[in-house]
Amino acid sequence: MEHFKQSIYDLIVETSTNLPPDVRRAIKDAMEREQKGTQSDLALNTIAVNVDMAAANCGPICQDTGMPTFKIKTPVGANHIVMRKWIHEAIAEATKAGKLRPNSVDSLTGKNSGNNLGAGTPVVYFEQWEENDVEVKLLLKGGGCENKNIQYSLPCELPNLGRADRTMDGIRKCILHAVWQAQGQGCSIGAIGVGIGGDRTSGYELAKQQLFRPLDDINPNPELAKLETSIMENANKLGIGTMGFGGNVTLIGCKIGAYNRLPASFFVSVAYDCWAFRRLGVVLDSSTGKIKRWLYRDDSPTMKLARQEDLALTGREVRLTTPLSEEQVRSLKVGDVVLLNGTLHMGRDLLHHHLMSHDSPVDLNGGVIYHCGPVALKQGERWTMNAAGPTTSIREEPYQGTIIKKFGVRAVVGKGGMGSKTLAALQESGAVYLNAIGGAAQYYARCIEEVEGVHFLEEFGIPEAMWHVRVKDFPAIVTMDSHGNSLHADVEKSSAIELSRFAEPAFTS
């Protein structure tokens, strides 16, 4: 199988850079259903431009290229040891080429391996079958949506829904709650895989397995097919919308499987995946390792999503250049679209923890912190950004308010919103939270004119380093202002009211 490693490399690159047709169709349908001119409509149009750019540039759709998870079926007698070695080599090469972000971090030391290899990464499942070919499926699922996975042990009490029993109706309530709790932090519009039964481990594994199903298939189990249809109809009535901005579409897929369970246990496990639903597969010749055909797609040309090559500006956008003044920031209100120019300082979990007890290596007074872990490549002495979308901001909630006040930060850019502690600091200090569009890594990378510098690269690794970039017309929406207003809190509250409407039984038990 001398071509096996190259085939795996090609699969990795295509999965990272080109969404499959079923996901593209689901996004296009969402665009057609969303009310024009709304914040969700703007977000969907940004997503569409980004998807087309990623395919054209062969760049990562999202900067968080996730945990590579392979499901492989082989004929009896295939050498899994050698195949795993080649997979590891292909992963390392794709990382070096900037098709994957270095995402493998030692949980004890915090050290990034730099090549996506380490204990437990990548995830590879082998299975024998009676066919002569080798089937390889790959799922790239990012950390932001992985953090919104959730598991329920029935019976239980659910906020806004009441008691969930060990019935189909109890399962329905759990799934709806899972969609609701993700809000915009999981980069809605999203898809969910659900595992009913099993134990805690196998239930989550079954849930993730469902994400390998095409979005437009029909469950062979009539009861589960009915439940999938019900969830799709009702989840989109919650009003969460794209990025949690409010809107008509929240979910683009729901796939459910069931395992037997122990009498004492009844688990409902939900694996949430974002709109950047990166999943592809190949069938390989078992003697050569060459690709015979692709899975999840046909030979038809890739369907473009964007209505135009760039976002259409309305003229109502607010252009700001860093450093920002308190007066400029106080004039902003929730719903304003901002075009940022000047220097942004990228920083995530490790940087925020560090700044709590250390000085900043650069002056942050009037500055903007961008919650971003980019895909960065060095060409000679010059760094470039291959992908640079926002990461989930809520992880920085324990630190953000203190850092805003300590350093005089005027704006924070991220996705999914932040909590009450940060909102209070915005109001007190005269700062603002700007929501960029999660996953739009190619679009935002294009806004970066130059990487001006980097700190803590050796200590923190590429995703967690403090990058300083100069941007031009970087778009984001004000979703938390300096007057105590939060779109995220409003949508969570309104969607909770909608969720409570589904508390009454919908299925007979």
N, C-alpha and C positions, 0 to 999 in steps of 0.2 A: 504493500500500500504506500508506494513512494510519494503519492500526491496527497495523502491524507492531511498532512499539516497545512499545506497550501489551501486545501478545501476548507479546513476549519478557519484559517485566517480570513478567507473570503466571506465565510458565513458571519464571522465577528464584525467585519467592516460593514457588510450590508445590513446587519441587524442594528448596528449603532447609528447608521446614517440614513436609512430608507424605511419608512413605515410601510407595513404590508397593506394590500388593497382593502381588506375588510376594515382596518382601522381608519384608513383614509375615507372610505365611504361613510363611516360612522361620524367622523368629524365634519364632513361635508353636509351630512344630514342635520347635524347640530347647528351649523352655520345658517342653514335655510330656515330652521325653526326659531332661531333667536330673533328677538325684536331689534330692528336696525337702529343704530345710533346709541345703543346702550353700552355700558361698560363691558358687559359680557360679549357683546358684538365686537367691540374693539379688541378684546382679548382673543377671541376666536380668529379674527383677521390677522392678528400678530402671529398666532400659532400657525395659521395657514402659510403665511409668508415664510416663517421659519422652517416649516417642513419642506417646502419647495427649495429653499436655500440649501438645506442640509443635503438633500439628494443631489442637487446640482454641484455642490462643492465637495461632496463626499466627506462632510464633516459631521461630528456627533450632533444628533438632534437636540440632546440635552447634555449639559456639561457633567451631570451625574450619570455616568454610564453604568452605575449600579453593580450588583453582584451577579457576575455571569453564572447562569445556571443551565447546565447541559443535561438533556435527557437523550440517551443513546441506546438504540436497539441494534444488536449484532447477531450474526449467525453463531451457532455453537462452535467453539474452538478459536474465536477471535482473541487476540492478545490485548486484554484490557490494560495491562501494565504499560505497554509501549504506546497505546493510543492515548492514555492519560499523559504520558511524557510529551507527546507531540502537541496535545491540547495546551499544556503549560507553556511550551515554546511559542505556540501561536499567540497565546494571550500576552506574553511578554513582548513579542514583536509588535502586536497591535497597540500596546501601551506606548512603546517607544515611538511609534508612528503618529501618535496623537489621536487614534481612533477610540481608545479607551482612556479614561482618567485613572491615574494610580489611586486605587481605592482600598487596598488591603493594608489595614492598620493593626499592629500588635496590640491586643486588648490590655496587656499588662504594662508595656513600656510606652505605648502611644506612638511608636516608630512606624512610619510608612515604609513598606518594602520597596516602593517605587516602581514595581513591575506587575502589580496585581496578583502576585503569588505569595502564599503564606499558608499557615495552618488553616485548613477549611476553605481556602479560596484558590481557584474557583470551585463551585459546587458541580460535581459530575455524578450522574446516576447512570449505571449500566444495567441493561436488561437483555436477556437472550430471547430471540424469537426464531421461528422456523423459516423465515425468508432468507434469501441468499445475499441481499444487499444490506448495507448499514444505513440506518436512519439516525440523523442527528438533529435535534431541536434545541434552540437556544433562546433563553429569556433574559433580557437585561432589565432589571427592576431596581429603580433608584431608591436611595435611603429615605427621601421625603415621603414617598408613598408607602415604603416598608414600615415606617414609623406609625402609619395609620392602620396597619393590620390590627385585628382585635379578635379575641376569643371569649365566648360566653359559655358558662356552665349552667344548664337549665335544671330546675326552675330558677328564675332570678327576677329581680325588679329592675325595670329599665326607666330612666328619666323620660317623662312625657308619654310613655307607652304603658306603664303599669306592669303587671305580672306577665312574664313569658313562661308558659308551661312547656312540658315535653310533648308538644304537638306541632303540627304543621303551622298552626297560627303562632305558636311561640317562636318557631324558626323564622317566620315572616317578620315578626317584630324585631328579632335580633339583627336581621339583615338590613332592615330600614334604619335601625339605630346606627349600624356600622357606617352606612352612607352618610347619615347626619353628622356623626362625630368627626368625620374626615374634614368637613367644611372645605375651605380652599387650601388647607395645609397639604393635602394630598394631590394638589394640582388637578382639581376637577376642571373639565369633565373627565370622569374616570371609569374604570371597569373593575368589577369584583369577581373573585373566585371564592366559592363557598364550599367548605367541607363539613358535612353533617356526620356526627359520630366519630368513631375511632377513639384513640386516646389523645392526650394533648399534643404529642409530637406528630402522629400520623394524621390527625385532623388538619393541622396547618399544612402538612405536605400535600394532602388531598386538595385543600383549598388552592394552593399554588399550582397544582396540576391542572386545575380547571382553566387557568390562564393560557394554557397551550391550546385550548379549543378556539376555533374561529368564532368571531363575534356573531356571525349570522347563521350558525348551525342551530339545530333543534334537538333538545335533549331527548334521548330515546325513552326515558322514563316519563310517562304522561303526567304523573303528579309533580315531578320536578320541572317539567316543561311549563306547566301551569303556574308554578311558583315563580319561575324565571320571568314569565310574561307579567305577572302581577307586580313584581319588584320593579321592573323597567317602567311600567306605567306610573306607579305611585312614587317612586324615588324622584321622578322628574316633575312631580307636583310640589316638592319641598321648597322650591324657589332658591336653592343655594347657588346654582349657576356656575359659569366658568370662573375659576380662581376664587370662588366664593363671593362674587360680586353681586349675586342675585341674578335670576334669569330662568329661562324655560327649560334648559337642559342641564342636568347634573351628572347623569349616568349614561354611558354608551354601551355597557355590556354587563350582564349578570349570568354567570355560569355556575351550576350547582352539582355537586356529587355527594354520594352517601356511602359510608362504611358501616358495618356492624360495630357495636359498642359493648362495653361491659354494662351489666344491669345497674350498677351504682353511678355510672357516668353518662352524661349527655352533653357533648360539646358541639357548639356551632362555631366554626373557625372561619374567619373572613380575611382573605388576602386582597388588599386594595392596590390597584395599579392606576397610574396617571394616564392622561391623554397620550403621552409619549410611550405608547404601548409597543415596546420593541420586542418582537417575537417573530423569528423566522426558523426555517429548517431546510435541510437538504437530504437527499437520498444519494448515497455514494456507492460506487462499484466496489465490492468487497475485496477484489484482487488488486485494483490500482489506487483506490481512494479518490478517484476523480468524481466530480459532481455529475450525476445522471439527470437529476431534475431538482427544482426548488419546491419547497412546500409553502403553503399559504399564499402563493401568487401564481399567476399564469404568465403567458408570453406577451400579453397586451401591454402597450406603453403605459408608463407610470402616470396615473391621473394627477394632474395639478390641482391644488386646493385653493390657492390665492386668487382673488378676483383681479388683483393687479400686483405688480412686482414689489410695491412698497405700500406702506400705510398712507391713506389719504388724510392729510391734515385739514382741519376745519378752520384754522386761523384763530381759534380760541385758546390754543395751547399757551402755557406760560413758560417762556424761556428764561432759564436761570443759569448764571455762571458762578462757579465756586471761587472764593469762599462766599457763603451766604450770610446775609445780615438777619437780625431778629425781625426787623420790619418786613423784609421780604417774606419770611416764613409765616409771620402772623397774618399776612394778607391772604394766605392760601386756605382753602376750605375743602372738605371732603367732596370728591367728584372732579376736582380740577385735574387736567392732564398737564404734566410738566415735561419739558424738554431740557434735560440737564446738559451743561457744557462745563468743561474744566476738569479738575482732578477728582477722582473718586478713590477711596481707600477700601480695598476688599479685605474682609475679615469675617471669620466664622468662629466656631466653638473655642478652639485653642487660643485664638487672639483675644477674644472677649474675657476669657478666664485670666489670661496673662495681664491684660490692662487693668484688671481690678486691683492689682497690687504692684504694678510697675508703671513708669512713665511711658508715654508713647514715643517711638523713635522719630515721629514727625509731628508737626503742629496740626492738631485736629480742630482748633478753634474756627468755627464757621464752616467746618468741613462736612463731608458726606461719607458715611460708612455704608459700603455695599456688601450685603450678606451674599457672598459668592465664593465658590470653590472652583476655579476655572480649569479647563484643559489648557496648559501652557507649554509651549515648545520653544527651545532655545536654538537659534540659528546663528552660529558664530558667537558674538558677544551680545546679540539682540534677542530679547524675548518677544514672542507673539502669543496672542490668545486665539486658540482654535475653537473654543466654546466658552461662553461666559454668561450663562443665565443665573437667576437668583436661587438661593437655597431657602429652605423653610425657616422663617424668622423666629418662631415661637421658642426654639431651643435657646435663644439668647435672652429670653425674658428674665431670668434671674440676674442678669448683668446689665442689660441695656440702659435702664434708667440711671444707674450709678455712673455709667460711662458717659452718657449724654451730659450729665451735670458736671462731672469731673473734668472733662476735656472741652466743653463748649461745642459739642457736635450739634449741627443745625438740622441735619436730615439723615434718616436711615432708610436704605432701600433694601427690600427683600420681597418675600412672597408669603401669603397666608395670614398676615397680620400678627399683632402682638397683643399682650394682655393689659390688665388694669394698671400694673406697676409702671409699665412703659408709657401708657396713655397719660398718667399723672405727671410723669417727667416731661413729656412733650408740652403739656400745658404750663407747667411751672417754668421751664427753661426757654420756651419759645422755639420748639423744634417740631418736626413733621415726619410722618412715616409714609413712604412712597412705595406702592406695590408695583413691582415689575411683573411681567408675565412669566410664570413658572415654566421651565422647559425650553423657552425661546432662546436657546444658547447661541445659535448662529446669528440670529437677528441682533442680539446685544453685542456679540463679538464684532460685528460690522461697525457698531457705534464707537468702538475703541480705536482711537487714532494712534496711540503710542503707549507702550508699557514704560513708565517713567522710572520705576525702580521696584525693589522687593526687599522685605525684611523677614527674618525668621524662616528662611527657606530650608536651611539645613535642619533646624530644630523641629519644624512643624510639617514639612513636606509641601508639595505643590498645592493641594486643595486647601490647606489650612494657613498657608503663608499670608503675610500682609502685603498685598500687591497694590501698587500705586499706578493708576491708569488715567490717561487723558481721553475724555469722551466728547463726542459731538452729537447733539440732538438725541440724547439717550431718553426714551420715553418711559414714563411711569405715571401712575394714577395716585392722587392723594386719597388714602383710605383711613388715615388717622391724623387729625389736624391738631393745632395748638390750642384749640378751644374746647377740648374734651369730647370731640365727636369721633366715633369709630364705626366705619361701614361694617367691619367684621363683627362687632358686637351686635349691630342692628340686624344683620342677616342671620346670625346664629339665633337671635331671639325670635325673629319672624319665622324662620324655618322650624324652630321648636314648636311653635303654635301649629304649623302645618303638620308636623310629625304627630302631634297629639290627636289629630283627626283620624289617625290609623290605629288608635288604641282598641277600637271595637273589633271583635273577631271577624275575619274575612273568609276563613276556611272552616268547614265543619270537621270536627275531630272524631 
